[in-house]
Protein backbone atom coordinates (compact mmCIF):
# COMPACT_ATOMS: atom_id res chain seq x y z
CA UNK A 1 0.00 0.00 0.00
CA UNK A 2 2.78 2.43 0.95
CA UNK A 3 4.53 1.66 -2.33
CA UNK A 4 1.42 2.61 -4.35
CA UNK A 5 1.10 5.90 -2.51
CA UNK A 6 4.75 6.74 -3.21
CA UNK A 7 4.26 5.85 -6.88
CA UNK A 8 1.14 8.03 -7.11
CA UNK A 9 2.91 10.93 -5.39
CA UNK A 10 5.81 10.57 -7.81
CA UNK A 11 3.48 10.60 -10.80
CA UNK A 12 1.67 13.62 -9.40
CA UNK A 13 4.96 15.49 -8.99
CA UNK A 14 5.95 14.77 -12.60
CA UNK A 15 2.51 15.83 -13.85
CA UNK A 16 2.65 19.07 -11.89
CA UNK A 17 6.08 19.81 -13.35
CA UNK A 18 4.84 19.05 -16.86
CA UNK A 19 1.81 21.31 -16.40
CA UNK A 20 4.03 24.12 -15.11
CA UNK A 21 6.38 23.74 -18.08
CA UNK A 22 3.47 23.71 -20.54
CA UNK A 23 1.96 26.81 -18.94
CA UNK A 24 5.25 28.65 -19.28
CA UNK A 25 5.54 27.60 -22.91
CA UNK A 26 2.01 28.75 -23.69
CA UNK A 27 2.61 32.11 -21.98
CA UNK A 28 5.82 32.64 -23.99
CA UNK A 29 4.10 31.69 -27.24
CA UNK A 30 1.19 34.05 -26.54
CA UNK A 31 3.64 36.86 -25.84
CA UNK A 32 5.41 36.16 -29.12
CA UNK A 33 2.09 36.03 -31.01
CA UNK A 34 1.16 39.40 -29.50
CA UNK A 35 4.47 40.95 -30.59
CA UNK A 36 4.15 39.49 -34.10
CA UNK A 37 0.57 40.77 -34.37
CA UNK A 38 1.71 44.27 -33.38
CA UNK A 39 4.54 44.12 -35.94
CA UNK A 40 2.14 43.00 -38.64
CA UNK A 41 -0.30 45.80 -37.85
CA UNK A 42 2.55 48.34 -37.97
CA UNK A 43 3.68 47.02 -41.36
CA UNK A 44 0.12 47.13 -42.70
CA UNK A 45 -0.22 50.75 -41.58
CA UNK A 46 3.09 51.65 -43.22
CA UNK A 47 2.09 49.96 -46.46
CA UNK A 48 -1.23 51.81 -46.52
CA UNK A 49 0.46 55.14 -45.87
CA UNK A 50 2.90 54.79 -48.76
CA UNK A 51 2.13 56.98 -51.74
CA UNK A 52 1.41 55.15 -54.97
CA UNK A 53 4.44 54.12 -56.95
CA UNK A 54 5.52 56.56 -59.69
CA UNK A 55 5.83 53.56 -61.99
CA UNK A 56 2.21 52.67 -61.44
CA UNK A 57 -0.13 54.68 -63.57
CA UNK A 58 -3.90 54.86 -63.59
CA UNK A 59 -3.95 55.81 -67.28
CA UNK A 60 -3.98 52.92 -69.71
CA UNK A 61 -0.81 52.64 -71.73
CA UNK A 62 -1.29 53.78 -75.34
CA UNK A 63 -0.84 51.12 -78.00
CA UNK A 64 2.54 50.90 -79.69
CA UNK A 65 3.01 53.03 -82.82
CA UNK A 66 2.81 50.11 -85.27
CA UNK A 67 -0.92 49.55 -84.50
N, C-alpha and C positions, 0 to 999 in steps of 0.2 A: 504494500500500500504506500509506504513512504517513498519507494522508488518511483511510483507513478506520479506522485505529487511533485517530486523533483523534476521529472521529465516534463510535466505540464508547465511548471514554473519556468523551465529552460525554454520551452517552445514559446511561452508568452513573452519572455524577455527578447527573444529573436524577432518575434512579430512586432513588438513595440518599437524595436530599433528599425525594422524595415519600414514601418509606418512613418516614423520620424524622418527617415531618409527620403521617402517618397514625398512627404509634405514639403521638405526643403527643396527638392527637385521641382515640384510643381510651382512653388513660390518663385523660384529663380526663372523658370520658363515663362511664367505670367509677366514677370518684370521685363524680361527680354521682349515678349510680344508687345507690351505696352510701349517700350522704347522704339521698336520697329514700326508700330502703328503711327507714333508721333513723327518719325522720320518720313514715312510714306506721305502723311498729310502735308508736311512741310514741302516735300518735293512736288506734290500735286499743286499746291498753292504757287510755288515758283514757276511751274510749267504754265499755269493759267495766266500768270502775270507777264509772261514773256510777250513781247510784241511779235506780230507775225513776221515770218522770215522775209527778207527782201527778195529772195529767190522765188517765193511763192506769190503768184499773182492771181487775182480774182478774174481778170480779163482772159478770155480764151485766146490761145495763141493763134495768130493768123496763119493761114495755109502757106506752104512754101511757094516761092515765085513760079515754079514750073506748073502749077495747077491752073 
